């Protein structure tokens, strides 16, 4: 019985390539798409706050399942929160998205 549970877990694991694509979509493309969709009908701070909920939810699910944080997801969440702080201090959301993009490139180059 123990062996069958281990075999099931191995089958359920994603390949590294699939996991990276999934993480990029959930933590990068989805928040950006949500922000672009919402920013035309509400303030950019509120739209960005709502878009930040996607990486937050992904990190919470990953934390509950694996008992550790997803490094790339946590980095994305940090950059979105940093963007919200910069906007609230009077900056432009474009600066925040440049920071987010640069952090994504850095994370991908470092192999996280």
N, C-alpha and C positions, 0 to 999 in steps of 0.2 A: 504494500500500500504506500509506503514511504517513497519507493522508487517511482511510482506512477505520478505522485505529486511533483517530484523533482523534474520528471520528463515533461509534465504539463507546463511548469514554470519556464523551462527552457524553450518550449514551443511558443510561448506567449511573448518572449523577449523580442524586441525589435532589433534589426541589424543596425549597425552604427550609422550607416548612410540614411536609413529610414528615420532613425531617431534625430539626426541632425536636421533633416528636412522638416520633420514634424516640429522641432523646437524653433526653427527659423520662421515657420508659418505661424505658430501660436504666439511666439514672443516678439516677432518682428512685423510680419505682414498683416496679421489680424488687428493689432492695435493701430497700426498706421491706417488701414482701411476704415476702421471704426472712427478714428479721428477725422479723416477726410470726409466721411459721410455725415458726421455730426457737426463739424465746425461751421457749416453753412447755415445751420438752424439754431445754434446756440453759441455762447462764448467759447473761445478757444480753451480757456482754463477748464471749464466744465466738460468739454468734449475730450480733452486730454485726461481728465480725471476718470471719466467713464472708460476710456481706452486702456487705462492703466489697470483696470480690474481684470483684464484677460491674463496678463503675465502673473498677477497676484494669485488668481485662481489656479493657474498652472503650477505655480510654486507650492501652493498649499496642497494640491493633489500629489505632487511629486514628494513633498515632505511626508505626507501621511503614508504613502506607499513604500517609500524607500528609506525613510528615517534620515534623510540628508537632503540638502538643498541642491537643486540643479544649478550649476555654476553659471551657465549662459542665461538661464531664465532669471536668476537673481541679479545678474549684471544688467539685463534689460530693465527689470523692475527698478533697480537703483537709478538708472539713467532717466527713466520716466519720472520718478519722484524728484530727481535733481532738476529736470526740466520744469516741473510744476513749481519748485522753489524759485528757480530763476525767473519764471514768468511772474510769480507773485511779487518778486522784488523789482519788477518793472522792465524786465527784459522781453525780448521777442521769442515767440515759440519756435521760430526758425533757427535761432541759436541753439535751442534745446535739441531740436531734431538733428542738427549738425553734430552735437556732442554724442547723441545716441548712435548716429551712423558711424562716427569714428570709433566709439567703444565696440560696436559690432565687428568692425573690421579688425580691431585689435584682438578681440576674443577669438575670432576665426583664425587669425594668424598664429595665435598662441596655442591653438589646438584644444580649446575647451569644449 
